[in-house]
Structures are given as structure tokens and as C-alpha cells.
């Protein structure tokens, strides 16, 4: 199964509280953090909600 590599590029300062919660639930706490998650619709939706703060790559 494919996986997604999600990296936090921007700060959550000034973001809406729901976006901060989404970042935390993805496992991202500070700029430069990288997590690898399974490519599932739930994760894609979370990444879509904070797409202006992260970069995403597909990993085999």
C-alpha cells in the first residue's frame, strides 16, 4: 500500500484552532517535522485541510 510523506513547512501561529488540531493529529508539532502515514481517504482529507502549511510526497 502506498504511503504519504507529510512535512510541515509553515507555522500554525495565527491559524484556526481546528487547523492546529488537525496538524497535531497528523503528528506534526513544529516546522520541519516529517511523518509517514498510510494513503487513506481520512489522511488525504486532513492533509487537504492544512495544505497551505505542509508539503506531501507519495512514498512506495
Buried (B, 14 or more C-beta within 10 A) or exposed (E): EEBBEBBBEBEBEEBEEEBBBBBEEBEBEEEEBEBEBEEEEEBEEBBEBBEEBBEBEEEE
